[in-house]
């Protein structure tokens, strides 16, 4: 993935025989898959001709993709949009690409590591924080995450009882 773009979907499989494809939606803004919108696959722009929902996935028809074989060539590839097209979020909401890589510090000033991954759990996300000698799982909840400072590249957490115990 290009660092100047963000992933909004992934081509899962062909759908039918006329170039439609099943796409895993990886954005909170599925209107990005509306007709006349544009996505990028492997750096190349692709106009969306039509789209519809089917069992939690989007069925898309892209311009210039007219066969099962053409879809098979891009199976598994990510659909991206330029980072400059991100939709504004509410206060205290962040995109995953903004959070991954941030330093994690405690309210006592202890450096714990950097966020390397975000795990969705249903109720809340969990930040995977790695340092040289350990990995820590931090729940992304208000009781723990006290501040996020994108300009400084850090988040500050409150270590609640049991949070750091038993984690290697």
Secondary structure as GFF3:
##gff-version 3
##sequence-region A 1 168
A	DSSP	beta_strand	5	15	.	.	.	ID=ss1
A	DSSP	beta_strand	20	25	.	.	.	ID=ss2
A	DSSP	three_ten_helix	30	33	.	.	.	ID=ss3
A	DSSP	beta_strand	38	41	.	.	.	ID=ss4
A	DSSP	beta_strand	44	54	.	.	.	ID=ss5
A	DSSP	beta_strand	57	62	.	.	.	ID=ss6
A	DSSP	alpha_helix	68	74	.	.	.	ID=ss7
A	DSSP	beta_strand	78	82	.	.	.	ID=ss8
A	DSSP	three_ten_helix	83	85	.	.	.	ID=ss9
A	DSSP	alpha_helix	96	99	.	.	.	ID=ss10
A	DSSP	beta_strand	103	106	.	.	.	ID=ss11
A	DSSP	beta_strand	111	120	.	.	.	ID=ss12
A	DSSP	beta_strand	125	130	.	.	.	ID=ss13
A	DSSP	beta_strand	135	139	.	.	.	ID=ss14
A	DSSP	beta_strand	145	149	.	.	.	ID=ss15
A	DSSP	beta_strand	154	157	.	.	.	ID=ss16
###
